[in-house]
């Protein structure tokens, strides 16, 4: 007997399992390093911060960080098991077969498959979200939600997801089935348009479903902020205060919208904690992101990555081993092109009957498999993305230091790090891999303010 070459489906199974295992080991190694590093520095506030941060706040940050890291590890392990259950253990295949025998093939079945997958996945994650909010955030005094608000958020999110998600899923599936070999290009255009639409409607239609936005009332702050924006050459449609305190004590500020529809949103929690000068500095930092076109760059990067993703999916969806290697049985025609050829020689009505009996389309399966499996591989580019993001943060800080007082930015950052209980002593390798924002020590050092001055309140 001749030795047959490694079947491609088996090669894919091995590649997937290896990447998953390597990813898990990396995540565990990094989290363990971070936990140990934080624990080692828990006893004393780092010298650079000793005048600005109390031992109590430092230890709270350490405990909060470690608790979240441990919980994150549990979640990671669990979601890997779920991923295996969907793929190699046959969960997605079973769901697909059950829906096929119940509904028969067609667009309805494909949308049902996507919906069922999202619902099952969402329900499995619920206990983690509950625990995170009502146990961890609660214990550290950050949670301001009650169960009623949590449930209402959940229901609104699900309805919104269905209202926005089902049409775009149907459109992509339609392109896959109807536009031939270059379907992925059309689907990518639709996806891009959908994302731009979301960006556009988010501030005016989506965000108000979850929070109240009121025009900034404080006249002196308004005058300050308007002056700063003019100085920086910005126009915004409005300055708003958002009731972030309804859900969480964590503070933030952000910019949304594009073109002339830009608006500035301050969390009420932020305004309560920062002095007017500090608010200026935080806003100047956000303006810095705009000045350096960081938001545009991020959108362009995401679009380029999604184009590559769609092109790859366009190719993978045609390969029988893509399904078989990930635990899914595709419909027969794809597995045996000869069968498709045989069908095409039959009278069209007969062929159509055969095709629909066999369940011709694997499009929804291909989409779901791709969404499930690609994060296992893209995890390894996390450090690249993080480094790019940290570079942008430094640039925005530098801009803020020109447009506002560096000392104000430094003291605002310290307050935010303290209020969010971010650790001041992270592990450098963990930072390099994951941190989208540089640690406080590096940001303050770049600002030339090694510690916040005493009494900066
Ligand atoms: Zn920033």
Boltz pocket constraint, residues with backbone or C-beta under 6 A from the ligand:
constraints:
  - pocket:
      binder: B
      contacts: [[A, 285], [A, 286], [A, 289], [A, 392], [A, 393], [A, 396]]
      max_distance: 6.0
